[in-house]
């Protein structure tokens, strides 16, 4: 029987058409390239170019791919074996729910928040104290002047904001002078309030940091002639880049329209933000604020914000505020986070760790620990130090933000407690390579160096 000749049999192997084969190979290669782009394009570009140049020159549509960023992503949760029900049972059985926490505010009373006016699932509730007519300490409208505005450079929100504040007090300092001290590495994404206060003090001024502020306290400080720096959550529109931290310099307010006047390094010098919106995003940072003043003005400032000697009362009041918010909105992660941060301030680390577990179980923004590190402090200091959590969280930070000197520092502290001195020293050195002014890392490295 003769085999029927096929089209392919008409050609000798060396004579068969190669174009279809070449096209198939090219198609497969292109498909492989497309599938693997997320694995190599971002790391390659970030190896070749600093982040600030990528943002400046690479099309914005490619930024999520390059930075491996997902605006909807959340921070990793706590141990999966700790179910939400079990965590809540621990919460109600623990000292966190002690009704006496927060009582006895002494010389620094903090007004309890009023009934929330709104609840944004993405941003949390706004708790805005009502402005009573009998306060009398603050006029209904005021606007401070004498500022030099600066639009922030790359990652320069903190330095730009503090330079604008210092301009009000007669110092000719721009954001780049400030950044050289506050964040020597231009890719550093975070300047914390303590660093800002320390920088202000280097000019011979005093600076105080407080948490658990409210709208009335901000009004009274501004009415007394002092601009206020607040740290808030931020999600700039129309950029869909996800939640991040942002500093704002409040320089005035108008009660009739319920707005603050802001020298904003991102939005501009004439920015206005209403009381409700400010408080909604301010509470993402436990309503922290920084005030600068001359040393002789300390009694006047402390009459408004209280003395630093009353720190335990301040944190007790902050814990009480957080608990009130949690009772009204138990699924809001920021309330739990603020409770944890306040308990860290009180040295109640085991209770704080539980609060942070509950915050994480409710979905914190994935950039949350770029700016606030109290969960790491709590987990390091629990009765049975939760070093695995610290290492997992710092690795998560560094996966997205390799310039976080704080993440290297706290990972080093966890490794040190695991008696891995050499690896810990390497982490501390990484932190100092990014910021040689990082005092905690300097001290930690010296403690493990021969």
GIZIFEN-V530305 format. One record per backbone hydrogen bond with DSSP energy under -1.0 kcal/mol. NH is the residue of the N-H (numbers start at 1). CO is the residue of the C=O. Records with the same first field share a line. If there is no record, write none. Layout:
NH=CO + CO
//
This chain:
10=7
11=8
15=12
22=18
23=19
24=20
25=21
26=22
27=23
28=24
29=25
30=26
31=27
32=28
33=29
34=30
35=31
36=32
39=36
40=36 + 37
41=37
44=40
45=41
46=42
47=43
48=44
49=45
53=50
54=50
55=51
56=52
57=53
58=54
62=59
63=60
66=62
67=63
69=64
73=70
75=364
82=79
83=81
87=83
88=84
89=85
90=86
91=87
92=88
93=89
97=94
98=95
101=98
103=100
108=105
117=126
120=124
124=120
126=118
135=132
142=253
144=251
152=265
156=153
160=156
161=157
162=158
163=159
164=160
165=161
166=162
167=163
168=164
170=167
171=166
173=171
178=174
179=175
180=176
181=178
182=178
183=179
188=185
196=192
197=193
198=194
199=195
200=196
201=197
202=198
203=200
204=201
205=200
206=293
208=291
210=289
212=286
213=287
218=214
219=215
220=216
221=217
222=218
223=219
224=220
225=222
226=221
228=250
229=290
230=248
231=288
232=246
233=281
234=244
241=239
244=234
246=232
248=230
250=228
251=261
252=261
253=142
254=259
255=140
259=254
260=273
261=252
262=271
263=249
264=262 + 268
268=264
273=260
275=258
278=274
279=275
280=276
281=277
282=278
283=279
285=282
286=283
287=282
289=210
290=229
291=208
293=206
297=294
298=295
301=297
302=298
303=299
304=301
305=301
306=302
310=307
311=308
314=310
315=311
316=312
317=313
318=314
319=315
320=316
321=317
322=318
323=319
324=320
325=321
326=322
327=323
328=324
329=325
332=329
336=332
337=333
338=334
339=335
340=336
341=337
342=338
343=339
344=340
345=341
346=342
347=344
348=343
349=347
352=348
353=349
354=350
355=351
356=352
357=353
358=354
359=355
360=356
361=357
363=360
366=73
368=365
370=367
371=368
372=368
377=373
378=374
379=375
380=376
381=377
386=379
387=385
390=386
391=387
392=388
393=389
394=390
395=391
396=392
397=393
398=394
399=395
401=397
404=401
405=403
408=404
409=405
410=406
411=407
412=408
413=409
414=410
415=411
416=412
417=413
418=414
419=416
420=415
424=420
425=421
426=422
427=423
428=424
429=425
430=426
431=427
432=428
433=429
434=430
435=431
438=435
439=437
442=438
443=439
444=440
445=441
446=442
447=443
449=445
//
